[in-house]
Amino acid sequence: MDVGKRGDHTAMTEAAIRPRRSVLFMPGSNARALEKAKTIDADVLVFDLEDAVAPDEKENARTLVADAMSSGDYGDRELVVRINAVGTDWWRDDLAAVGPHHPKAIILPKMEATDTLERVSDELVWHASDHDAEFWVMLETPRGFLRAEDIAQSHDRLTTFVVGTNDLVKDLRARHVPGREPVLGALSQSILVARAYGLSVLDGVYSNFKDAKGFAAECEQARNMGFDGKTLIHPGQVKAANDAFSPSDAELEQANRMIDAFEAAQADGKGVAVLDGRMIEELHLAEARRLVAMAHLLAAR
């Protein structure tokens, strides 16, 4: 991938350019899976203590996940933990186990109440007084989507929405269909709210991990809609997600040409540039610069 000559992203936030193309959920109780994850090229690994772990395996999962996070064996991948929902019998013990190991983020499932993040933050302080974990929340119920804007403003550590389409389809009594027509409104709303409040937003999982063609189509749809990446349930989905959400060579070439044209126009004292018959203004350059900056981060790996 030719990233061009630019890579200065000092004016951009980490959230805007940090690649989160592939966000792989790993069952916290599966020691073999946690070991394999050390070699998987996902941008983010989510150690799951919730749905993927049976009730009688919760304690074992916490131990395995804590050991994994403290091992230092996962390179520059972001390590995130999904805890059990606030109100269950397990969420406090989850935080006690993982808080001292400073995960990049804590994922809160089935987010609906605006006071939930404050409760989680207060609990974390008991176990890691210097905790700096981000909060990611899962929008996966009708009430959660309807309250998305209030949730987005509920805590200053909230950085990311994670869409949970499987639960939403179930609650709507809808059907899983190609193109996801029954939930397109909810998907669009999650992106609108995320962008309005400066959050990242990740698309839901594609459950049929053997359907490579269907998965690729859904990744393309998600990228076209504006999602930052895709949550995954199988390592075999990582490459396709990385490919779909990476800037293409053509996109980078066009981005660099736009930046060159605008900078040349500025040097001539002009406020706009013309490229291929299209007027280029400062507002058009934000995405071009973001793509170039992200490409430099990927190349640096």
Secondary structure, 3 states (H helix, E strand, C coil): CCCCCCCCCCCCCHHHHCCCCEEEEEECCCHHHHHHHHHCCCCEEEEECCCCCCHHHHHHHHHHHHHHHHHCCCCCCEEEEECCCCCCCCHHHHHHHHHHHCCCEEEECCCCCCCHHHHHHHHHHHHCCCCCCEEEEEECCHHHHHCHHHHHCCCCCEEEEEECHHHHHHHHCCCCCCCCHHHHHHHHHHHHHHHHCCCEEEECCCCCCCCHHHHHHHHHHHHHHCCCEEEECCHHHHHHHHHHHCCCHHHHHHHHHHHHHHHHHHHCCCCCEEECCEEECHHHHHHHHHHHHHHHHHHHC
